[in-house]
Amino acid sequence: MANNFDLQEQEQLEQIKHFWNTWGTPITWVLIVIMGGLAAWNGYRLWQGRQAQQATALAEAVEMAVQAGDLARVEQAVGDLKSSYGGTAQAGQAGLLAAKALADAGKWDAAKSTLAWVAEKASDEGYQALARLRLASVLIEQKAYDEALAQLSGKFPTEFAATVADRKGDVFALQGKKQEAIAEYRRAYQAFDERVEYRRLVEAKLNALGAQVETVASATSGGVQ
């Protein structure tokens, strides 16, 4: 009986050796690939977490510098975000905050540069849209009306349609293009929810150009009086 068990064990060992000789190398490589993939994924997640923490710290530095009125520190912190953490949501948010502080201080070129960066590089399309709207406002302030219209003529998320139309109306009004301004203000008025307070300001702009709200309403119904 002992000999039979020995023979069976030897046969099993030979089978295992044969299997391993045949499949051992492929199995080893598969395991290496799997373990390497898991290590890479875990490493990537750790890297992402570290990036987010560091970006958050810099974004907080921007906010504190804005509150302190330290514009030099604002620009420095935003520059660090751009160079090292540009793909993070924190960078876009901090860029918008910094640009507002710079514009409020009359540093239009610095504000314009920051907004242009957010509009192009921010990871969130909402931040991109806000940056383009605010960039258009800076360009309007600098009387660069054609450039402002170029910023407003790109693709925006649908929820920005009313604001974009209103801003286009402002540009046309400043250019003396009355009919184009009225058309854009009408679009804005119709797009704003009636509960939005800003809708009244659009109404005032229309009235100032000699276009009454009733005209807007009739245009919606096909112009029939």
C-alpha positions in Angstrom: 0.0 0.0 0.0 2.8 2.4 0.9 4.4 1.8 -2.5 1.1 2.6 -4.2 0.8 5.9 -2.4 4.4 6.7 -3.3 3.7 6.0 -6.9 0.5 8.2 -6.8 2.4 11.0 -5.2 5.2 10.8 -7.8 2.7 10.8 -10.6 1.0 13.8 -9.1 4.3 15.6 -8.7 5.2 14.8 -12.3 1.9 16.2 -13.4 2.5 19.3 -11.4 6.0 19.7 -12.8 4.7 19.1 -16.4 1.9 21.7 -15.9 4.3 24.2 -14.4 6.9 23.7 -17.1 4.2 24.2 -19.7 2.3 27.1 -18.1 4.5 28.5 -15.3 6.0 31.3 -17.3 2.7 32.6 -18.8 1.0 32.4 -15.4 3.9 34.3 -13.8 3.7 37.1 -16.4 -0.1 37.3 -16.0 0.4 37.7 -12.2 3.1 40.3 -12.8 0.8 42.3 -15.1 -2.1 42.0 -12.6 -0.1 43.0 -9.6 1.7 45.7 -11.6 -1.7 47.1 -12.7 -3.0 47.1 -9.1 0.1 48.8 -7.9 -0.1 51.4 -10.6 -3.8 52.1 -9.9 -3.2 52.5 -6.2 -0.2 54.7 -6.9 -2.3 56.8 -9.3 -5.1 57.2 -6.7 -2.5 58.2 -4.0 -1.0 60.7 -6.5 -4.5 62.1 -7.3 -5.2 62.5 -3.6 -1.9 64.2 -3.0 -2.5 66.6 -6.0 -5.9 67.5 -4.7 -4.6 68.2 -1.2 -1.8 70.4 -2.5 -4.1 72.2 -4.9 -6.6 72.8 -2.1 -3.8 74.3 0.0 -2.8 76.7 -2.8 -6.5 77.6 -3.5 -6.9 78.5 0.2 -3.7 80.6 -0.1 -5.3 82.5 -3.0 -8.5 83.1 -1.0 -6.5 84.3 2.0 -4.4 86.6 -0.2 -7.6 88.0 -1.8 -9.1 88.7 1.6 -5.9 90.4 2.7 -5.7 92.4 -0.5 -2.2 91.0 -1.2 -2.4 91.0 -5.0 1.2 89.9 -5.4 0.6 86.8 -3.3 -2.6 86.2 -5.3 -0.7 86.2 -8.6 2.1 84.0 -7.1 -0.3 81.4 -5.8 -2.3 81.3 -9.0 0.9 80.9 -10.9 1.8 77.9 -8.8 -1.6 76.4 -9.4 -1.2 76.9 -13.1 2.2 75.3 -13.4 1.7 72.4 -11.0 -2.0 71.7 -10.6 -3.7 73.1 -13.6 -5.9 70.1 -14.2 -7.6 70.3 -10.8 -11.0 71.8 -10.1 -9.4 73.9 -7.4 -7.2 75.7 -10.0 -10.2 76.8 -12.0 -12.1 78.0 -8.9 -9.1 79.9 -7.5 -8.4 81.4 -11.0 -11.9 82.9 -11.1 -11.5 84.3 -7.6 -8.1 85.7 -8.3 -9.3 87.3 -11.6 -12.1 89.1 -9.8 -9.8 90.5 -7.2 -7.4 91.7 -10.0 -10.2 93.2 -12.0 -11.6 95.0 -8.9 -8.1 96.5 -8.4 -8.0 97.7 -12.0 -5.3 95.2 -13.0 -7.2 94.4 -16.2 -4.4 92.7 -18.1 -3.6 90.4 -15.2 -7.3 89.6 -14.8 -7.6 89.0 -18.5 -4.6 86.6 -18.6 -6.0 84.6 -15.7 -9.5 84.3 -17.1 -8.1 83.3 -20.5 -6.2 80.5 -18.8 -9.3 79.3 -16.8 -11.4 79.4 -20.0 -8.9 77.2 -21.8 -7.6 74.9 -19.1 -10.2 74.5 -16.4 -11.3 70.9 -15.9 -14.9 71.9 -15.4 -17.0 73.3 -18.3 -18.9 75.5 -15.9 -15.7 77.3 -14.8 -14.7 77.6 -18.4 -18.0 79.2 -19.3 -17.9 81.6 -16.3 -14.3 82.6 -17.2 -15.3 83.4 -20.8 -18.2 85.5 -19.6 -16.0 87.4 -17.2 -13.3 87.7 -19.8 -15.8 89.3 -22.2 -16.7 91.8 -19.4 -13.0 92.7 -19.1 -12.7 93.1 -22.8 -15.8 95.3 -22.8 -14.2 97.4 -20.1 -11.1 97.8 -22.3 -13.4 98.6 -25.3 -12.2 95.6 -27.2 -15.7 94.9 -28.4 -14.9 92.5 -31.3 -12.7 90.4 -29.0 -15.6 90.3 -26.4 -18.0 89.1 -29.1 -15.5 86.4 -30.1 -15.5 85.1 -26.5 -19.3 85.1 -26.4 -19.7 83.4 -29.8 -18.3 80.1 -28.7 -20.3 77.1 -27.4 -21.7 77.5 -23.9 -23.7 75.1 -21.7 -27.5 75.8 -22.1 -27.9 77.3 -18.7 -25.7 80.2 -19.7 -27.8 81.1 -22.8 -29.6 84.0 -21.1 -26.5 85.6 -19.7 -24.5 85.2 -22.9 -27.3 86.9 -24.9 -27.5 89.8 -22.4 -23.8 90.3 -22.6 -23.9 90.3 -26.4 -26.6 92.9 -26.2 -24.3 95.1 -24.1 -21.6 94.8 -26.7 -23.9 95.7 -29.5 -25.4 98.6 -27.6 -21.9 100.0 -26.9 -21.1 99.7 -30.6 -24.2 101.6 -31.5 -25.8 98.6 -33.2 -29.3 99.2 -31.8 -31.3 96.4 -33.7 -28.7 93.8 -32.9 -28.7 94.8 -29.2 -32.5 94.6 -29.1 -32.5 91.2 -30.6 -30.0 89.9 -28.1 -31.8 91.5 -25.1 -35.0 89.9 -26.3 -33.3 86.5 -26.3 -32.0 87.1 -22.9 -35.4 88.3 -21.5 -37.2 85.3 -22.9 -34.5 82.9 -21.6 -34.4 84.2 -18.1 -36.9 82.7 -15.7 -39.5 85.2 -14.7 -38.5 84.8 -11.1 -35.0 85.9 -11.8 -34.6 89.5 -10.6 -32.0 90.3 -13.3 -34.8 89.9 -15.9 -36.0 93.4 -14.8 -32.7 94.9 -15.7 -32.9 93.3 -19.2 -36.4 94.8 -19.5 -34.9 98.3 -18.5 -32.3 97.9 -21.2 -35.0 97.1 -23.8 -37.0 100.1 -22.7 -33.9 102.3 -23.0 -33.6 101.2 -26.6 -37.3 101.9 -27.3 -38.3 98.2 -27.3 -41.1 97.4 -24.8 -41.6 94.1 -23.1 -44.9 93.7 -24.9 -42.9 93.7 -28.2 -40.9 90.8 -26.8 -44.0 88.9 -25.9 -45.6 89.5 -29.3 -42.4 88.3 -31.0 -42.8 85.1 -29.0 -46.3 84.6 -30.4 -45.3 85.3 -34.0 -45.8 89.1 -33.9 -49.6 89.1 -34.1 -51.1 92.1 -32.3 
